[in-house]
Amino acid sequence: IREKQWKERKVETNYTKLRTDFYAKVKAFYLRPAKRRSKEDWLEILQEAQEYNARVRRSGKPFPLITGKSIRNNLRRALRPSKKERMREAKKAA
């Protein structure tokens, strides 16, 4: 039983790492100046998301898929300053 649980945990960790790397690429894409962002780069990122989703579906495991909504939410969280930084900015404005 423990061996099976360990294997499942390793698989879960692998998919988590794939998702994390994907979202890091999306964040890096959006942090580039608008002039350096190309449609080809974005299409490569979307292709990677499709490959990940296909892999998850084939595995039959209940791992989260990468969707437009998940990309948007992840970007929003990644690019938003921390609460501490927002409070500091609010104090400066006041």
N, C-alpha and C positions, 0 to 999 in steps of 0.2 A: 504494500500500500504506500509506504513512504517513497519508494522508488518511483511509483507512478505519479505521486504528488510532486516530486522533485522535477520529473520530466515536464509535467504540466506547467510548473512554475518557470522553468527555463524557456518554454515556448512562449508563455505570457510575457516574460521579460524581453524576449526577442522582438515580439510584435510591438511592445511599448517603445523599445529603442528605435524601431523603424519609423513609428509615428513621430517620435520626438525629433529624429533627424529630418523627417519631411517638413515638420512645422518650422524647424530652424532654417531650412532652405527657403520657405515661404517668407519668413521674417527677413532674411538676408535680401531677398528679391525686393521687398517693399522698402527696405532701408537704403537701397541704391537711389541715386538721383533719377528722376523720371526719364531723363535722356538716355540713361544706361540700361533701362528696362526694355526688353524686346519681347515681341509676341512669341518668338521662338523659344525663349527661356521660359516664359509662362506656360507654353504648351508642353514643354519637357516636364515641368513640375506637375501639371495636370495628368500627364501620361504616367508619371510615377505614382500618383494617387490612384489611378485606375488599376495599375498593376498591384498595388497594395490591397485594394478592395477585392480584386479577383482572387488574390492569394487567401484573404480572410474567408471569402465565400467557399473556396475549395476546401479549406481546413475544417469547416463546419463548426468552428469554435465561436463563441459569442463575443468576439473582440469588436470594439467600435470601428465603424467605417469612417473614412475621410470623406466628408461632404462639404458642399459650399458653406453650409451653416457652421460646420465645425471649424473650417478655415477662418471664416469671418470672426467667430467668437475667440479663437485662439489668437488671431492678430490683434483684436481689440484688447485682450488681456495683456499681450506681450508689449504692445506699444503704449499702454497707459502707465503713467507714472505711479509709483507706490502711493499709498494713502499719506504717508509721512511727507512725501514730496508735494503732493497736492495741497496739504495743510500749510506747508511752508510757503507755497506760492500764493495761497489765499491770504496769509498774514502780510505778505509783501504788498498785495493789492489793496489791503485795507488801510 
